Amino acid sequence: MRVQRWAELSLKAPFLVSLCGKRRPSSSHPQPWRHVCGFRSRSSSAVMAEEAKKLAAYAAVDNHIQNNQVVGVGSGSTIVYAVDRLGKLYCKCVCEGARQLILKHGLSLSDLDRHPELDVAIDGADEVDASLTLIKGGGGCLTQEKIVAGCAKHFIVIADYRKDSKALGQQWKKGVPVEVIPIAYVPVSRAIARRFGGEAVLRMAVSKAGPVVTDNSNFILDWKFEHAQNWKEVNTAIKMIPGVVETGLFVGMAERVYFGMEDGSVKIRDPPVN
Ligand SMILES: O=C(CO)[C@H](O)[C@H](O)COP(=O)(O)O
């Protein structure tokens, strides 16, 4: 589908569905969006976050993914809905964090060895600012997700309304995840705090003793920053600290973000035109 460049556009579900050219509302069915996409009636109360995730995921898949494409798939609770929607297509998925989910939906699983270039990648986010800078890594998969997104011709993000921010830190209070080589976590934590302020705290596991260990056998620091920064510069500078593997700052990567909104609409945000 042709990607149009709207600065920001809010679509009601029926219009969106018709825009996709896939499920044109039929006059014989007064509320087709309820039926086809599981949307709530527009007259009902505000949609819950879970339903908003689904709205965003379905719209993004319908608008950006076609049969026979190779698709990078992230992880998290929002991506579950995207995989559900992908289940109706024939495509190959490259994904580490949600392998079982991909297989469960009968989708074919591939990897970056066989497909180093992806047609599109789709993923959730913990927060999205006005410039489409993302915080990711709440689930600890930031490094693999950044690699997959970086291999894609188009990187599309899906989120519910709670992730929509003007500036990072407004909504997501847990800080920027930074994946570190285990022996380096104390020096890296001190270096980040000294250079950029705030506090970088070792993420502890919930159902086991000790720190969270990533899929790459590393630790995660959650950097609770104090104020807005130049995220591109900060991302580059943190990555230069010895022992840092990757940061959860995704700067200049997302091509479009779909937010499922409380009123049942889907809001699309593209990067600002400079
Ligand atoms: O970055 C991620 C995992 O590392 C997720 O994409 C992010 O945490 C969003 O998750 P959810 O869709 O559950 O809110």
The ligand as an SDF file (V2000), in Angstrom:
LIG
                    3D

 14 13  0  0  0  0  0  0  0  0999 V2000
   10.1040   -3.2590   23.9330 O   0  0  0  0  0  0  0  0  0  0  0  0
    9.4120   -4.1880   24.2290 C   0  0  0  0  0  0  0  0  0  0  0  0
    9.9390   -5.4310   24.7960 C   0  0  0  0  0  0  0  0  0  0  0  0
   11.3010   -5.3180   25.0510 O   0  0  0  0  0  0  0  0  0  0  0  0
    7.9410   -4.1030   24.0070 C   0  0  0  0  0  0  0  0  0  0  0  0
    7.6940   -3.8410   22.6720 O   0  0  0  0  0  0  0  0  0  0  0  0
    7.4050   -2.9820   24.8470 C   0  0  0  0  0  0  0  0  0  0  0  0
    7.7450   -3.2460   26.1930 O   0  0  0  0  0  0  0  0  0  0  0  0
    5.8880   -2.8510   24.7030 C   0  0  0  0  0  0  0  0  0  0  0  0
    5.2720   -3.9410   25.3090 O   0  0  0  0  0  0  0  0  0  0  0  0
    3.6950   -4.0250   25.4550 P   0  0  0  0  0  0  0  0  0  0  0  0
    3.1490   -4.1770   24.0720 O   0  0  0  0  0  0  0  0  0  0  0  0
    3.4700   -5.2490   26.3070 O   0  0  0  0  0  0  0  0  0  0  0  0
    3.2300   -2.7770   26.1380 O   0  0  0  0  0  0  0  0  0  0  0  0
  1  2  2  0
  2  3  1  0
  2  5  1  0
  3  4  1  0
  5  6  1  0
  5  7  1  0
  7  8  1  0
  7  9  1  0
  9 10  1  0
 10 11  1  0
 11 12  2  0
 11 13  1  0
 11 14  1  0
M  END
$$$$
